[in-house]
Amino acid sequence: MRVLGVDPGLTRCGVGVVEGVAGRPLTMLGVGVVRTPADADLGQRLVAVEQGIEEWLDRHRPEVVAVERVFSQHNVRTVMGTAQASAVAMLCAARRGIPVALHTPSEVKAAVTGSGRADKAQVGAMVTRLLRLAAPPRPADAADALALAICHIWRAPAQNRLQQAVARQTTRTRGSAAVRAPARAAMTPPTDGTARPEPPAAPPSPSKRRSPSPSPSKGRTA
C-alpha cells in the first residue's frame, strides 16, 4: 500500500509518502513541505497548496491519501486555515478517485509512539526509527505527514475488518426485517377505516359418512 500523508496548513503543509504493509518494514518514498507566503491573498495560497499536492499525486501515484482530522482550537484563525488546507487536500484526492482517510492527532501519536499524548519530538524520533532514516525530517510538519501515512498503513487492516463486520451485520438486520415485515403487515389493522378481508376459512375436517336413512316402506295390501 502506498499512502500520501498530508499534515494540513496554509503556511506549511507537510506531505510524505510511505509504502508497505502492516507487520513489515516500511519505506519512505518522499517527504517535503508545500509552502505559501503569509502575506499572499487567501485564494492564491489555497491555489498554491492545491498545485503542490497535485504535483505529489502526479509524482508518487498513492493508493490512499491520509489527512489529519482538524479539531477546534483556541486560535480560530489558525484552525480555519488548517481546515481550508485540509479541504484542498481532500478535493485533490477525490477528483482523482483516490480514497481519503482522516486520522486524529491522538490516533497518529498512539499508532507511532504508543502514547496519544506524545510530543512532536517523540513523533519525529519514532518516524526516523520506523523508516530507518539518518535524521528526523525537518520541519516537524514533514515528520507529521509521514506519521499520518504510517498510522494509516497500520490501522487500515483493522478498519477494513471492522467495516466488513458492520456491513455483514447490517445485511443480516435488513434480511430479518424483510422477513418480519409481511407478518407485521398482516397483524396491523388498516388505518383508512376499511375492514381487512378475513382470511379464507379452513376446510372442514372430514367427518364419518352417515349411512343413508332407510326410505319408508310401502304398506302391504291385504
C-alpha positions in Angstrom: 0.0 0.0 0.0 1.3 3.4 -0.9 -0.1 6.3 1.2 0.4 10.1 0.9 0.2 11.7 4.3 -0.9 15.3 4.5 -0.4 17.5 7.6 -2.6 20.4 6.5 -1.6 24.0 7.0 -1.6 27.2 5.0 1.9 28.4 5.7 3.5 24.9 5.7 1.6 21.8 4.5 3.5 18.7 5.3 3.5 15.9 2.8 5.1 12.4 2.9 4.8 9.2 1.0 5.2 5.8 2.7 4.9 2.4 1.1 4.4 -1.0 2.8 2.0 -3.3 4.7 1.3 -3.8 8.3 3.7 -6.0 10.1 6.6 -5.5 7.7 9.3 -2.8 7.3 8.0 0.4 5.7 9.8 2.5 3.1 9.7 6.3 2.7 9.4 7.4 -0.9 9.4 11.1 -0.4 8.9 13.8 2.2 8.6 17.6 2.0 6.5 20.7 2.7 4.2 22.8 0.5 4.8 26.4 1.5 2.7 29.6 0.8 3.6 33.2 1.7 1.8 34.5 4.7 1.2 37.9 3.1 -0.5 36.5 -0.1 -4.2 36.5 -0.7 -6.1 33.6 0.8 -7.3 32.4 -2.6 -3.8 32.4 -4.0 -2.5 30.5 -1.0 -5.1 27.8 -1.5 -4.3 27.5 -5.2 -0.6 27.1 -4.2 -1.5 24.3 -1.8 -3.6 22.6 -4.5 -0.8 22.8 -7.1 1.8 21.4 -4.6 -0.4 18.5 -3.6 -1.2 17.8 -7.3 2.5 17.6 -8.0 2.9 15.0 -5.3 0.0 13.0 -6.5 1.4 13.0 -10.1 4.9 12.0 -8.9 4.0 9.2 -6.5 0.5 7.9 -7.5 -0.6 7.0 -4.0 -3.4 4.5 -3.4 -4.7 6.4 -0.3 -4.4 9.9 1.0 -4.3 10.2 4.8 -5.2 13.7 6.2 -5.1 14.8 9.7 -8.6 15.4 11.1 -8.9 19.1 12.1 -10.1 19.9 15.6 -11.3 23.1 17.1 -8.5 25.2 18.8 -8.3 28.4 20.8 -6.9 30.2 17.8 -9.8 30.3 15.4 -7.8 31.9 12.6 -5.2 29.1 12.7 -7.8 26.3 12.7 -9.7 27.9 9.8 -6.5 27.9 7.7 -5.8 24.3 8.6 -9.3 23.3 7.8 -9.1 25.1 4.4 -5.8 23.4 3.5 -7.3 20.0 4.6 -10.3 20.5 2.3 -8.0 21.3 -0.6 -6.1 18.0 0.0 -9.3 16.0 0.1 -10.6 17.7 -3.0 -7.4 16.9 -4.9 -7.7 13.2 -3.9 -11.4 12.9 -4.6 -11.1 14.5 -8.0 -8.8 11.6 -8.9 -10.9 8.9 -7.3 -8.3 8.3 -4.5 -9.8 7.2 -1.1 -9.3 9.7 1.7 -8.7 8.6 5.3 -8.9 11.0 8.3 -7.0 10.4 11.5 -6.9 12.4 14.6 -3.6 13.6 16.1 -4.1 11.3 19.1 -4.6 8.3 16.8 -1.5 9.1 14.9 0.6 9.6 18.0 -0.7 6.4 19.6 0.0 4.4 16.5 3.5 5.7 16.0 4.7 6.1 19.6 2.3 4.1 21.7 1.0 7.2 23.5 -1.7 9.6 22.3 0.0 12.4 24.3 3.4 12.2 22.7 5.1 15.5 21.7 6.4 16.4 18.2 10.0 15.4 19.2 8.9 11.9 20.2 6.9 11.5 16.9 9.8 12.6 14.9 12.2 10.2 16.7 9.8 7.2 16.1 9.3 8.2 12.4 13.0 8.2 12.0 13.4 4.8 13.6 10.5 3.2 11.8 11.6 4.4 8.4 15.3 3.8 9.1 16.2 7.4 8.3 19.5 9.1 9.0 17.9 12.0 10.8 14.4 13.2 11.7 12.6 15.0 8.9 12.5 18.8 9.1 10.4 20.7 9.7 8.1 18.9 12.1 5.2 19.2 9.6 7.0 16.8 7.3 7.6 14.3 10.1 3.9 14.5 11.0 2.9 13.8 7.4 5.0 10.6 7.4 3.4 9.7 10.8 0.0 10.0 9.2 0.9 7.7 6.4 2.4 5.1 8.8 -0.7 5.3 11.0 -3.0 4.6 8.1 -0.9 1.6 6.9 -1.0 0.1 10.3 -4.7 0.8 11.1 -6.2 0.1 7.7 -6.4 -3.8 8.1 -8.3 -3.4 11.4 -10.5 -0.7 10.0 -11.4 -2.9 6.9 -12.3 -5.8 9.1 -14.5 -3.6 11.3 -16.2 -2.2 8.2 -16.8 -5.6 6.8 -18.3 -6.8 10.1 -20.6 -3.8 10.3 -21.7 -4.4 6.6 -22.5 -8.1 7.4 -24.4 -7.2 10.5 -26.4 -4.5 8.5 -27.2 -7.1 5.8 -28.4 -9.6 8.3 -30.5 -7.0 10.1 -32.2 -5.9 6.9 -32.8 -9.5 5.9 -34.5 -10.2 9.2 -36.6 -7.0 8.9 -37.7 -8.0 5.4 -38.9 -11.4 6.7 -40.8 -9.9 9.7 -42.4 -7.1 7.6 -45.2 -9.3 6.0 -46.1 -10.7 9.4 -46.4 -7.3 10.9 -48.4 -6.0 8.0 -50.9 -8.9 8.4 -51.3 -8.1 12.1 -51.6 -4.3 11.7 -55.2 -3.1 11.3 -55.8 -0.8 8.4 -55.9 3.0 9.1 -58.3 4.0 6.4 -61.4 2.7 8.1 -61.8 -0.2 5.7 -62.2 -3.7 7.1 -59.4 -6.1 6.4 -60.6 -9.1 4.4 -61.0 -12.2 6.5 -58.6 -15.0 5.7 -60.3 -17.9 4.0 -61.8 -20.4 6.4 -60.1 -23.6 6.8 -61.8 -26.6 5.0 -63.9 -28.7 7.4 -62.3 -31.8 8.7 -63.5 -34.9 7.0 -66.3 -36.5 9.0 -67.6 -40.0 9.0 -70.1 -40.7 6.3 -73.5 -41.3 7.6 -75.4 -44.3 6.1 -78.5 -43.1 4.2 -81.7 -43.3 6.2 -83.9 -46.1 5.0 -86.7 -44.9 2.9 -90.2 -45.6 4.4 -91.5 -49.0 3.1 -94.8 -49.1 1.3 -97.7 -50.6 3.2 -98.7 -54.1 2.3 -102.0 -54.6 0.6 -104.4 -57.0 2.0 
